[in-house]
Amino acid sequence: MTKIGLIGLGTMGASFATNLLKAGIELTVHDIHRQIAEPHLTAGAHWADTPRELAAASDVILTSLPGPPEVEAVALDEVDGLIAGMAPDSVLFDLSTNSPTVVRHIHQVFARKGLHCLDAPVSGGPKGAASGKLAIWVGGEKEVFTTNRKALDALGDQVRYIGPIGAGAVAKLVHNAAGYAIQTIMAEVFSVGIKAGVEPLALFEAVRQGARGRQRTFDSLSEHYLINQYDPPDFALRLAHKDVSLAAELGREFDVPMRLINLTLAEMSEALGRGWGNRDSRVAMLLQQERAGIDLAVDPGDVQSVIEAD
């Protein structure tokens, strides 16, 4: 049986561990906070004190970490990192939203030692991680992916090979950057609609029946924006800021103008300056409300009634 190691037991990683154990996989875990591993240890997981120790006990390793610096440190530290403990032909799938440049660098360093690194970012959020309804976009050697995909299939129902190393990370940045750009546009157009005299719930009900609305794009407004609730976060602003920063960096790398992404990043940066980093990422939409001089807080029950009225 393939032995799996998982590093990172945060909001997403905790659900990954639970689902791997439910699938009957032998699992070793590590996190900088051992106490959050206790439920998984009780359920049968093994503990490793360091990434190196975890690597030595695993055939396939999964990392679910906040961003590029953490992934690079865990993977490449020559004393306690994964590279110090992995056996030849061992595999790392990085589930984090990472920089394509960083994962390619890790891939190159690993390859010199006969190790494999593939990027495998996920999309579906905390609910998807818990339910297993996740998209997982993989970049790297296709044969290695095919041979070792069992661990990914235990986590998500839409596992897709995208292309060479870094392709999964690029797909994730495109997806996330588009989503946050659309979010910024929604704040702008809704503020002008409300300022022009349309009642917020009526405007919401109207636009969701249009062409874009029927694609459920506007339904996301019901979760935080319309009801003016940004705590607790589904995805923290500081992490969303990191994702969009990576997308802007990708544009610079390939000399592609990204005006809207830079505008979105500017909005997020201003929101961070307000001390909102640990609130839900959509809290940045409040900035446009302030500029328009509107106050918005629709009753959650009324919003849900509109959604259920289809």
SULBELNOR-V549832 format. One record per run of one state. SS is the DSSP state (h for helix, s for strand, l for the rest). FROM is the first residue (numbers start at 1). TO is the last residue. Records with the same first field share a line. If there is no record, write none. Layout:
BEGIN
SS->FROM-TO  FROM-TO
END
This chain:
BEGIN
l->1-2  8-10  23-25  31-33  43-45  48-50  57-59  64-67  77-81  85-90  95-99  112-115  124-124  132-134  140-141  149-149  154-157  164-166  196-199  208-212  216-217  223-235  254-258  274-279  293-299  309-310
s->3-7  26-30  46-47  60-63  91-94  116-123  135-139  158-163  236-236  280-280
h->11-22  34-42  51-56  68-76  82-84  100-111  125-131  142-148  150-153  167-195  200-207  213-215  218-222  237-253  259-273  281-292  300-308
END
